[in-house]
Amino acid sequence: MEFSNASCPPPSCADDERMSPGEFDASFTADMPRLRRRLLALTGNPHDADDLLQETYLRLSRRARARSLTQQQHPYAYTCAVAANLLRDSWTRPSRREHTSDRLPESGWDGGLGVYEASATALALLSVLSEKEAAAVILVDLEGLSHDTAAERLGAHRGTVQRNRMRGLAKMRAALVL
């Protein structure tokens, strides 16, 4: 296989002439302002152009050890081709694009740990109470029943349920402070 006067070495020689990161940075930085202007014209958005410029840098820096930009006959054209391929990929594969939104992300699922911790804390606090106080707190505060309905279920007077609930809540607050 015969190579002409192209400055790109044959594939067998690519391992011998590796490029240092400093050489790559210097070569890319020389073309960066011109490339950014081109990407800005293609995308129409300075933020997208900057993102695409960064992706181009990252893509080329991964290849810098194997194929040097300085060994390319037209390094700017090669860089533009890589950037255009990345832009085309973002158009053809919309799942790779970032999507902006005005809404905050939903809180992630913690594997049920938060629910488990809350129920463990509630059970620990209820264990501090007497049976009557715990029943009043559970019926009124956790199940949402009125004092009258809770009194009917417990077979007690409305005032007794209110008093037991208030005492239970006071004990629970005191236990939380400690």
Rosetta constraint file for C-alpha pairs under 8 A:
AtomPair CA 3 CA 10 HARMONIC 7.25 0.50
AtomPair CA 6 CA 73 HARMONIC 6.37 0.50
AtomPair CA 7 CA 71 HARMONIC 5.70 0.50
AtomPair CA 7 CA 72 HARMONIC 6.02 0.50
AtomPair CA 7 CA 73 HARMONIC 5.31 0.50
AtomPair CA 8 CA 71 HARMONIC 5.30 0.50
AtomPair CA 8 CA 72 HARMONIC 5.35 0.50
AtomPair CA 8 CA 73 HARMONIC 6.53 0.50
AtomPair CA 9 CA 13 HARMONIC 6.12 0.50
AtomPair CA 9 CA 14 HARMONIC 6.42 0.50
AtomPair CA 9 CA 71 HARMONIC 7.34 0.50
AtomPair CA 10 CA 14 HARMONIC 6.70 0.50
AtomPair CA 11 CA 15 HARMONIC 7.94 0.50
AtomPair CA 13 CA 17 HARMONIC 6.75 0.50
AtomPair CA 14 CA 18 HARMONIC 6.85 0.50
AtomPair CA 14 CA 66 HARMONIC 5.96 0.50
AtomPair CA 14 CA 67 HARMONIC 6.36 0.50
AtomPair CA 15 CA 65 HARMONIC 7.93 0.50
AtomPair CA 15 CA 66 HARMONIC 6.23 0.50
AtomPair CA 18 CA 64 HARMONIC 7.69 0.50
AtomPair CA 18 CA 65 HARMONIC 5.26 0.50
AtomPair CA 18 CA 66 HARMONIC 6.37 0.50
AtomPair CA 18 CA 67 HARMONIC 7.39 0.50
AtomPair CA 18 CA 68 HARMONIC 6.98 0.50
AtomPair CA 19 CA 23 HARMONIC 6.31 0.50
AtomPair CA 19 CA 24 HARMONIC 6.60 0.50
AtomPair CA 19 CA 64 HARMONIC 6.29 0.50
AtomPair CA 19 CA 65 HARMONIC 5.59 0.50
AtomPair CA 19 CA 66 HARMONIC 7.87 0.50
AtomPair CA 19 CA 67 HARMONIC 7.79 0.50
AtomPair CA 19 CA 68 HARMONIC 5.78 0.50
AtomPair CA 20 CA 24 HARMONIC 6.42 0.50
AtomPair CA 20 CA 64 HARMONIC 7.94 0.50
AtomPair CA 20 CA 65 HARMONIC 7.39 0.50
AtomPair CA 21 CA 25 HARMONIC 6.11 0.50
AtomPair CA 21 CA 61 HARMONIC 7.92 0.50
AtomPair CA 21 CA 64 HARMONIC 7.57 0.50
AtomPair CA 22 CA 26 HARMONIC 6.14 0.50
AtomPair CA 23 CA 27 HARMONIC 6.16 0.50
AtomPair CA 24 CA 28 HARMONIC 6.09 0.50
AtomPair CA 24 CA 61 HARMONIC 7.30 0.50
AtomPair CA 24 CA 64 HARMONIC 6.63 0.50
AtomPair CA 24 CA 68 HARMONIC 7.19 0.50
AtomPair CA 24 CA 69 HARMONIC 6.70 0.50
AtomPair CA 24 CA 70 HARMONIC 7.63 0.50
AtomPair CA 25 CA 29 HARMONIC 5.81 0.50
AtomPair CA 26 CA 30 HARMONIC 6.18 0.50
AtomPair CA 27 CA 31 HARMONIC 6.94 0.50
AtomPair CA 27 CA 69 HARMONIC 6.69 0.50
AtomPair CA 27 CA 70 HARMONIC 6.55 0.50
AtomPair CA 28 CA 32 HARMONIC 6.00 0.50
AtomPair CA 28 CA 57 HARMONIC 7.50 0.50
AtomPair CA 28 CA 69 HARMONIC 7.73 0.50
AtomPair CA 29 CA 33 HARMONIC 7.74 0.50
AtomPair CA 31 CA 35 HARMONIC 6.03 0.50
AtomPair CA 31 CA 76 HARMONIC 6.20 0.50
AtomPair CA 32 CA 36 HARMONIC 5.99 0.50
AtomPair CA 32 CA 53 HARMONIC 7.94 0.50
AtomPair CA 33 CA 37 HARMONIC 6.35 0.50
AtomPair CA 34 CA 38 HARMONIC 6.44 0.50
AtomPair CA 35 CA 39 HARMONIC 6.16 0.50
AtomPair CA 35 CA 53 HARMONIC 7.62 0.50
AtomPair CA 35 CA 76 HARMONIC 7.77 0.50
AtomPair CA 35 CA 79 HARMONIC 7.93 0.50
AtomPair CA 35 CA 80 HARMONIC 6.82 0.50
AtomPair CA 36 CA 40 HARMONIC 5.97 0.50
AtomPair CA 36 CA 49 HARMONIC 6.44 0.50
AtomPair CA 36 CA 50 HARMONIC 7.07 0.50
AtomPair CA 36 CA 53 HARMONIC 6.54 0.50
AtomPair CA 37 CA 41 HARMONIC 6.29 0.50
AtomPair CA 38 CA 42 HARMONIC 6.32 0.50
AtomPair CA 39 CA 43 HARMONIC 5.99 0.50
AtomPair CA 39 CA 44 HARMONIC 7.97 0.50
AtomPair CA 39 CA 49 HARMONIC 5.15 0.50
AtomPair CA 39 CA 52 HARMONIC 7.45 0.50
AtomPair CA 39 CA 53 HARMONIC 7.50 0.50
AtomPair CA 39 CA 83 HARMONIC 7.88 0.50
AtomPair CA 40 CA 44 HARMONIC 5.30 0.50
AtomPair CA 40 CA 45 HARMONIC 6.05 0.50
AtomPair CA 40 CA 46 HARMONIC 5.78 0.50
AtomPair CA 40 CA 48 HARMONIC 7.75 0.50
AtomPair CA 40 CA 49 HARMONIC 5.08 0.50
AtomPair CA 43 CA 48 HARMONIC 6.46 0.50
AtomPair CA 43 CA 49 HARMONIC 6.18 0.50
AtomPair CA 44 CA 48 HARMONIC 7.92 0.50
AtomPair CA 44 CA 49 HARMONIC 7.74 0.50
AtomPair CA 45 CA 49 HARMONIC 6.15 0.50
AtomPair CA 46 CA 50 HARMONIC 6.10 0.50
AtomPair CA 47 CA 51 HARMONIC 6.19 0.50
AtomPair CA 48 CA 52 HARMONIC 6.04 0.50
AtomPair CA 49 CA 53 HARMONIC 6.04 0.50
AtomPair CA 50 CA 54 HARMONIC 6.19 0.50
AtomPair CA 51 CA 55 HARMONIC 6.21 0.50
AtomPair CA 52 CA 56 HARMONIC 6.06 0.50
AtomPair CA 52 CA 83 HARMONIC 6.81 0.50
AtomPair CA 52 CA 86 HARMONIC 7.32 0.50
AtomPair CA 52 CA 87 HARMONIC 7.07 0.50
AtomPair CA 53 CA 57 HARMONIC 6.24 0.50
AtomPair CA 53 CA 83 HARMONIC 7.15 0.50
AtomPair CA 54 CA 58 HARMONIC 6.21 0.50
AtomPair CA 55 CA 59 HARMONIC 6.05 0.50
AtomPair CA 55 CA 83 HARMONIC 7.90 0.50
AtomPair CA 55 CA 86 HARMONIC 7.68 0.50
AtomPair CA 56 CA 60 HARMONIC 6.10 0.50
AtomPair CA 56 CA 79 HARMONIC 7.47 0.50
AtomPair CA 56 CA 82 HARMONIC 6.49 0.50
AtomPair CA 56 CA 83 HARMONIC 5.41 0.50
AtomPair CA 56 CA 86 HARMONIC 7.29 0.50
AtomPair CA 57 CA 61 HARMONIC 5.90 0.50
AtomPair CA 58 CA 62 HARMONIC 6.32 0.50
AtomPair CA 59 CA 63 HARMONIC 6.85 0.50
AtomPair CA 60 CA 64 HARMONIC 6.00 0.50
AtomPair CA 60 CA 79 HARMONIC 7.91 0.50
AtomPair CA 60 CA 82 HARMONIC 7.93 0.50
AtomPair CA 61 CA 65 HARMONIC 7.80 0.50
AtomPair CA 63 CA 67 HARMONIC 6.02 0.50
AtomPair CA 63 CA 68 HARMONIC 7.73 0.50
AtomPair CA 64 CA 68 HARMONIC 5.28 0.50
AtomPair CA 64 CA 69 HARMONIC 7.14 0.50
AtomPair CA 67 CA 71 HARMONIC 7.38 0.50
AtomPair CA 68 CA 72 HARMONIC 6.88 0.50
AtomPair CA 69 CA 75 HARMONIC 5.54 0.50
AtomPair CA 70 CA 75 HARMONIC 6.60 0.50
AtomPair CA 71 CA 75 HARMONIC 7.82 0.50
AtomPair CA 72 CA 78 HARMONIC 7.46 0.50
AtomPair CA 74 CA 78 HARMONIC 6.32 0.50
AtomPair CA 75 CA 79 HARMONIC 6.11 0.50
AtomPair CA 76 CA 80 HARMONIC 6.10 0.50
AtomPair CA 77 CA 81 HARMONIC 6.12 0.50
AtomPair CA 78 CA 82 HARMONIC 6.38 0.50
AtomPair CA 79 CA 83 HARMONIC 6.24 0.50
AtomPair CA 80 CA 84 HARMONIC 5.99 0.50
AtomPair CA 81 CA 85 HARMONIC 6.13 0.50
AtomPair CA 82 CA 86 HARMONIC 6.28 0.50
AtomPair CA 83 CA 87 HARMONIC 6.20 0.50
AtomPair CA 84 CA 88 HARMONIC 6.06 0.50
AtomPair CA 85 CA 89 HARMONIC 6.06 0.50
AtomPair CA 86 CA 90 HARMONIC 6.29 0.50
AtomPair CA 87 CA 91 HARMONIC 6.45 0.50
AtomPair CA 88 CA 92 HARMONIC 6.15 0.50
AtomPair CA 89 CA 93 HARMONIC 5.71 0.50
AtomPair CA 90 CA 94 HARMONIC 5.80 0.50
AtomPair CA 90 CA 96 HARMONIC 6.25 0.50
AtomPair CA 90 CA 97 HARMONIC 6.02 0.50
AtomPair CA 93 CA 97 HARMONIC 7.56 0.50
AtomPair CA 110 CA 114 HARMONIC 6.72 0.50
AtomPair CA 112 CA 116 HARMONIC 6.12 0.50
AtomPair CA 113 CA 117 HARMONIC 6.02 0.50
AtomPair CA 114 CA 118 HARMONIC 6.13 0.50
AtomPair CA 115 CA 119 HARMONIC 6.17 0.50
AtomPair CA 116 CA 120 HARMONIC 6.03 0.50
AtomPair CA 117 CA 121 HARMONIC 6.05 0.50
AtomPair CA 118 CA 122 HARMONIC 6.13 0.50
AtomPair CA 119 CA 123 HARMONIC 6.04 0.50
AtomPair CA 120 CA 124 HARMONIC 6.11 0.50
AtomPair CA 121 CA 125 HARMONIC 6.17 0.50
AtomPair CA 122 CA 126 HARMONIC 6.06 0.50
AtomPair CA 123 CA 127 HARMONIC 6.10 0.50
AtomPair CA 124 CA 128 HARMONIC 6.95 0.50
AtomPair CA 125 CA 129 HARMONIC 7.38 0.50
AtomPair CA 125 CA 172 HARMONIC 5.72 0.50
AtomPair CA 125 CA 175 HARMONIC 7.04 0.50
AtomPair CA 125 CA 176 HARMONIC 7.97 0.50
AtomPair CA 126 CA 134 HARMONIC 5.89 0.50
AtomPair CA 126 CA 172 HARMONIC 7.44 0.50
AtomPair CA 127 CA 134 HARMONIC 7.93 0.50
AtomPair CA 128 CA 171 HARMONIC 7.37 0.50
AtomPair CA 128 CA 172 HARMONIC 7.32 0.50
AtomPair CA 128 CA 175 HARMONIC 7.96 0.50
AtomPair CA 129 CA 133 HARMONIC 5.83 0.50
AtomPair CA 129 CA 134 HARMONIC 5.58 0.50
AtomPair CA 129 CA 168 HARMONIC 5.96 0.50
AtomPair CA 129 CA 171 HARMONIC 7.07 0.50
AtomPair CA 129 CA 172 HARMONIC 7.74 0.50
AtomPair CA 130 CA 134 HARMONIC 6.01 0.50
AtomPair CA 130 CA 168 HARMONIC 7.87 0.50
AtomPair CA 131 CA 135 HARMONIC 6.03 0.50
AtomPair CA 132 CA 136 HARMONIC 6.22 0.50
AtomPair CA 132 CA 164 HARMONIC 6.48 0.50
AtomPair CA 133 CA 137 HARMONIC 6.22 0.50
AtomPair CA 133 CA 161 HARMONIC 7.97 0.50
AtomPair CA 133 CA 164 HARMONIC 4.64 0.50
AtomPair CA 133 CA 165 HARMONIC 5.50 0.50
AtomPair CA 133 CA 167 HARMONIC 6.88 0.50
AtomPair CA 133 CA 168 HARMONIC 4.99 0.50
AtomPair CA 134 CA 138 HARMONIC 6.01 0.50
AtomPair CA 134 CA 165 HARMONIC 7.58 0.50
AtomPair CA 134 CA 168 HARMONIC 6.59 0.50
AtomPair CA 135 CA 139 HARMONIC 6.05 0.50
AtomPair CA 136 CA 140 HARMONIC 6.00 0.50
AtomPair CA 136 CA 150 HARMONIC 7.00 0.50
AtomPair CA 136 CA 161 HARMONIC 5.75 0.50
AtomPair CA 136 CA 162 HARMONIC 7.57 0.50
AtomPair CA 136 CA 164 HARMONIC 6.25 0.50
AtomPair CA 136 CA 165 HARMONIC 5.06 0.50
AtomPair CA 137 CA 141 HARMONIC 5.36 0.50
AtomPair CA 137 CA 142 HARMONIC 6.89 0.50
AtomPair CA 137 CA 164 HARMONIC 7.95 0.50
AtomPair CA 137 CA 165 HARMONIC 5.18 0.50
AtomPair CA 137 CA 168 HARMONIC 6.73 0.50
AtomPair CA 137 CA 169 HARMONIC 7.26 0.50
AtomPair CA 138 CA 142 HARMONIC 4.85 0.50
AtomPair CA 138 CA 143 HARMONIC 6.22 0.50
AtomPair CA 139 CA 143 HARMONIC 5.02 0.50
AtomPair CA 139 CA 144 HARMONIC 6.41 0.50
AtomPair CA 139 CA 145 HARMONIC 5.76 0.50
AtomPair CA 139 CA 150 HARMONIC 5.97 0.50
AtomPair CA 140 CA 144 HARMONIC 4.94 0.50
AtomPair CA 140 CA 145 HARMONIC 4.76 0.50
AtomPair CA 140 CA 146 HARMONIC 6.03 0.50
AtomPair CA 140 CA 147 HARMONIC 6.54 0.50
AtomPair CA 140 CA 150 HARMONIC 6.66 0.50
AtomPair CA 140 CA 165 HARMONIC 7.93 0.50
AtomPair CA 141 CA 145 HARMONIC 7.43 0.50
AtomPair CA 145 CA 149 HARMONIC 6.10 0.50
AtomPair CA 145 CA 150 HARMONIC 6.11 0.50
AtomPair CA 146 CA 150 HARMONIC 6.16 0.50
AtomPair CA 147 CA 151 HARMONIC 6.02 0.50
AtomPair CA 147 CA 158 HARMONIC 5.88 0.50
AtomPair CA 147 CA 161 HARMONIC 6.61 0.50
AtomPair CA 147 CA 162 HARMONIC 6.69 0.50
AtomPair CA 148 CA 152 HARMONIC 6.32 0.50
AtomPair CA 148 CA 158 HARMONIC 5.53 0.50
AtomPair CA 149 CA 153 HARMONIC 6.33 0.50
AtomPair CA 150 CA 154 HARMONIC 6.12 0.50
AtomPair CA 150 CA 158 HARMONIC 7.86 0.50
AtomPair CA 150 CA 161 HARMONIC 7.20 0.50
AtomPair CA 151 CA 155 HARMONIC 5.73 0.50
AtomPair CA 151 CA 156 HARMONIC 4.98 0.50
AtomPair CA 151 CA 157 HARMONIC 5.58 0.50
AtomPair CA 151 CA 158 HARMONIC 5.22 0.50
AtomPair CA 151 CA 160 HARMONIC 7.89 0.50
AtomPair CA 151 CA 161 HARMONIC 5.97 0.50
AtomPair CA 152 CA 156 HARMONIC 6.55 0.50
AtomPair CA 152 CA 157 HARMONIC 7.76 0.50
AtomPair CA 156 CA 160 HARMONIC 6.47 0.50
AtomPair CA 156 CA 161 HARMONIC 6.90 0.50
AtomPair CA 157 CA 161 HARMONIC 6.55 0.50
AtomPair CA 158 CA 162 HARMONIC 6.32 0.50
AtomPair CA 159 CA 163 HARMONIC 6.06 0.50
AtomPair CA 160 CA 164 HARMONIC 6.05 0.50
AtomPair CA 161 CA 165 HARMONIC 5.99 0.50
AtomPair CA 162 CA 166 HARMONIC 6.14 0.50
AtomPair CA 163 CA 167 HARMONIC 6.18 0.50
AtomPair CA 164 CA 168 HARMONIC 6.03 0.50
AtomPair CA 165 CA 169 HARMONIC 6.10 0.50
AtomPair CA 166 CA 170 HARMONIC 6.16 0.50
AtomPair CA 167 CA 171 HARMONIC 6.27 0.50
AtomPair CA 168 CA 172 HARMONIC 6.20 0.50
AtomPair CA 169 CA 173 HARMONIC 6.16 0.50
AtomPair CA 170 CA 174 HARMONIC 6.23 0.50
AtomPair CA 171 CA 175 HARMONIC 6.16 0.50
AtomPair CA 172 CA 176 HARMONIC 6.26 0.50
AtomPair CA 173 CA 177 HARMONIC 6.38 0.50
AtomPair CA 174 CA 178 HARMONIC 6.65 0.50
